[in-house]
Amino acid sequence: MSELSTLELLRKIREAQANPALIGDVPVYKGELSRARARPEVEAQLDRVRGYAPPVELDALAQLPDGTLGREYLRFLQSNDLHPITLTGNCDPEMVARNAFTVRYAIIHDMVHVLTGFDASWPGEVGVWAVVGGQNYSRGFRVAAFMALVVAPLRCPLRLGEAWRSFRRGWRIGKQAKLLVAIRLEEHFARPLDQLRAELGVVLSSD
């Protein structure tokens, strides 16, 4: 399949954003448009998840015990009126594969919230982006981590102290943990969070 032009990509992004059934394809098109890539040493570790996007069966997650990654992921989605990022299969597989970085991170973003204990508030988002910054996926994502903190005064002016603490905690988690974007987290849905966190080096702290 020939590569899409900038105008075609912009059109597809608009169409996908306007249709909940297509929203999962937005990261593919955005990655193709921006040409965003992880650092070479990170890209080299993405082969195991390149094109990996299994459907998330919410009913199956609901049957898992409390405290497992899958059950708590479902709880996070439901409490925040969110849905899993699911590829439709309409995108060229080669496009999906070469944009593994942006696609995979979009898919696991809410799972990272659960793994790291950050909620969906803006201080929580600051914390998760700090995890990304600490993992040093790419220069652009590291800048985005700092930008999340910079805009905190606009998004949560009464919670700036909390946002700063979330940033420090998230950065520390990111530095210590294994490369989360390269892990098939869906294969661990049935595992207890405490066990999985220990294996992945996700060390939570209150400070």
C-alpha positions as CSV (number, residue, x, y, z in Angstrom):
1,M,0.0,0.0,0.0
2,S,1.4,3.4,-0.9
3,E,2.0,5.9,1.8
4,L,-0.7,8.4,2.6
5,S,-0.2,12.1,2.0
6,T,-0.4,14.6,4.8
7,L,-3.9,15.7,3.7
8,E,-5.1,12.1,3.6
9,L,-3.7,11.5,7.1
10,L,-5.3,14.6,8.5
11,R,-8.6,13.6,6.9
12,K,-8.4,10.1,8.4
13,I,-7.5,11.5,11.8
14,R,-10.6,13.8,11.7
15,E,-12.8,10.9,10.6
16,A,-11.5,8.6,13.3
17,Q,-11.8,11.2,16.0
18,A,-15.4,11.8,15.1
19,N,-16.3,8.0,15.1
20,P,-16.0,6.1,18.4
21,A,-15.7,2.9,16.4
22,L,-12.5,4.2,14.7
23,I,-10.9,6.1,17.5
24,G,-8.3,3.3,18.1
25,D,-6.7,4.1,14.7
26,V,-5.9,7.7,15.6
27,P,-2.5,6.8,17.2
28,V,-1.5,5.0,13.9
29,Y,-2.4,8.0,11.8
30,K,-0.8,10.5,14.2
31,G,2.4,8.5,14.3
32,E,2.5,8.4,10.6
33,L,1.9,12.1,10.3
34,S,4.4,13.1,12.9
35,R,7.0,10.4,12.1
36,A,7.6,10.2,15.8
37,R,10.0,7.5,16.7
38,A,11.5,6.3,19.9
39,R,15.2,6.5,20.6
40,P,17.0,3.8,18.6
41,E,17.8,1.6,21.6
42,V,14.1,1.8,22.5
43,E,12.9,1.0,19.0
44,A,15.1,-2.0,19.0
45,Q,13.2,-3.4,22.0
46,L,9.8,-2.8,20.3
47,D,9.9,-5.8,18.0
48,R,8.0,-8.0,20.5
49,V,5.1,-5.6,20.5
50,R,5.3,-4.4,16.9
51,G,1.8,-4.9,15.5
52,Y,0.7,-6.5,18.8
53,A,-2.8,-5.2,19.7
54,P,-5.0,-8.0,21.0
55,P,-8.7,-7.1,21.6
56,V,-9.5,-6.4,25.2
57,E,-12.5,-8.4,26.3
58,L,-14.1,-6.3,29.1
59,D,-16.4,-9.1,30.2
60,A,-13.4,-11.4,30.7
61,L,-11.7,-8.7,32.7
62,A,-14.8,-8.4,34.9
63,Q,-14.3,-12.0,35.9
64,L,-10.8,-11.5,37.2
65,P,-10.2,-11.2,41.0
66,D,-9.9,-7.7,42.5
67,G,-6.3,-6.6,42.7
68,T,-5.2,-8.1,39.3
69,L,-4.0,-5.8,36.6
70,G,-7.0,-6.7,34.3
71,R,-9.7,-6.1,36.9
72,E,-8.2,-2.9,38.1
73,Y,-7.7,-1.7,34.6
74,L,-11.4,-2.3,33.9
75,R,-12.2,-0.5,37.1
76,F,-10.1,2.5,36.0
77,L,-11.8,2.6,32.6
78,Q,-15.3,2.4,34.0
79,S,-14.8,4.9,36.8
80,N,-13.4,7.5,34.2
81,D,-15.8,6.7,31.4
82,L,-12.9,5.5,29.2
83,H,-12.6,2.7,26.6
84,P,-9.6,0.6,25.6
85,I,-7.6,1.8,22.5
86,T,-8.5,-0.9,20.0
87,L,-7.2,-1.0,16.4
88,T,-9.9,-1.6,13.8
89,G,-7.8,-3.6,11.4
90,N,-8.4,-0.9,8.7
91,C,-4.9,0.4,8.8
92,D,-2.1,-0.9,6.6
93,P,-0.2,-3.5,8.8
94,E,3.1,-2.0,7.7
95,M,2.0,1.4,8.9
96,V,1.0,0.0,12.2
97,A,4.3,-1.8,12.5
98,R,6.5,1.2,11.8
99,N,4.5,3.3,14.2
100,A,4.8,0.7,17.0
101,F,6.1,3.4,19.5
102,T,3.2,5.8,19.3
103,V,0.6,3.0,18.8
104,R,1.8,0.9,21.7
105,Y,2.1,3.7,24.1
106,A,-1.5,4.9,23.3
107,I,-2.7,1.3,24.0
108,I,-1.0,1.0,27.4
109,H,-1.4,4.5,28.7
110,D,-4.3,3.7,31.0
111,M,-2.6,0.4,32.0
112,V,0.4,2.5,33.1
113,H,-2.0,4.6,35.3
114,V,-3.1,1.4,37.0
115,L,0.5,0.0,37.4
116,T,1.8,3.2,38.8
117,G,-1.2,4.1,41.0
118,F,-1.8,7.5,39.4
119,D,-5.5,8.5,39.0
120,A,-7.1,10.3,36.1
121,S,-6.9,13.8,37.6
122,W,-4.4,16.2,36.2
123,P,-1.8,15.5,38.9
124,G,-2.3,11.9,38.0
125,E,-1.6,12.6,34.4
126,V,1.5,14.6,35.4
127,G,2.6,11.5,37.2
128,V,2.2,9.2,34.3
129,W,3.9,11.6,31.9
130,A,6.7,11.8,34.4
131,V,7.0,8.0,34.2
132,V,7.3,8.4,30.4
133,G,10.0,11.0,30.9
134,G,11.9,8.9,33.3
135,Q,11.8,5.9,30.9
136,N,13.2,8.3,28.2
137,Y,11.4,6.8,25.3
138,S,12.1,9.8,23.1
139,R,13.1,13.4,23.2
140,G,9.6,14.5,22.3
141,F,7.9,12.4,25.0
142,R,10.4,13.6,27.6
143,V,9.6,17.2,26.6
144,A,5.9,16.3,26.9
145,A,6.5,15.1,30.5
146,F,7.8,18.5,31.5
147,M,5.0,20.3,29.6
148,A,2.4,18.4,31.6
149,L,4.0,19.9,34.7
150,V,4.3,23.4,33.1
151,V,0.5,23.5,32.3
152,A,-0.5,22.2,35.7
153,P,-1.1,25.8,37.0
154,L,-3.8,26.1,34.3
155,R,-5.3,22.7,34.8
156,C,-5.2,22.3,38.5
157,P,-4.2,25.6,40.2
158,L,-5.3,24.4,43.6
159,R,-3.3,21.1,43.4
160,L,0.1,22.3,42.3
161,G,1.9,20.7,45.2
162,E,0.2,17.4,44.4
163,A,1.2,17.7,40.8
164,W,4.8,18.4,41.7
165,R,4.9,15.4,44.0
166,S,3.3,13.2,41.3
167,F,6.0,14.4,38.9
168,R,8.9,13.5,41.2
169,R,7.3,10.1,42.1
170,G,6.5,9.3,38.5
171,W,10.0,10.2,37.3
172,R,11.6,8.0,39.9
173,I,9.3,5.1,38.9
174,G,10.1,5.5,35.3
175,K,13.9,5.5,35.9
176,Q,13.6,2.3,38.0
177,A,11.1,0.3,36.0
178,K,11.6,-2.0,33.1
179,L,10.7,-0.5,29.7
180,L,6.9,-0.7,29.9
181,V,6.2,0.2,26.3
182,A,8.0,-2.9,25.2
183,I,6.1,-5.3,27.4
184,R,2.9,-7.2,26.5
185,L,1.0,-6.1,29.5
186,E,-2.2,-7.7,28.2
187,E,-0.6,-11.1,28.8
188,H,-0.4,-10.2,32.5
189,F,-4.0,-9.2,33.1
190,A,-4.7,-12.1,35.4
191,R,-1.7,-11.4,37.6
192,P,-1.9,-9.6,41.0
193,L,-0.7,-6.0,40.7
194,D,1.7,-6.3,43.6
195,Q,3.4,-9.3,42.1
196,L,3.6,-7.7,38.6
197,R,4.9,-4.4,40.0
198,A,7.7,-6.2,41.8
199,E,8.7,-8.1,38.6
200,L,8.6,-4.9,36.5
201,G,10.5,-2.8,39.0
202,V,7.5,-0.4,39.6
203,V,8.3,0.8,43.1
204,L,5.5,2.9,44.6
205,S,6.1,5.4,47.3
206,S,4.0,8.1,49.0
207,D,6.5,11.0,48.8
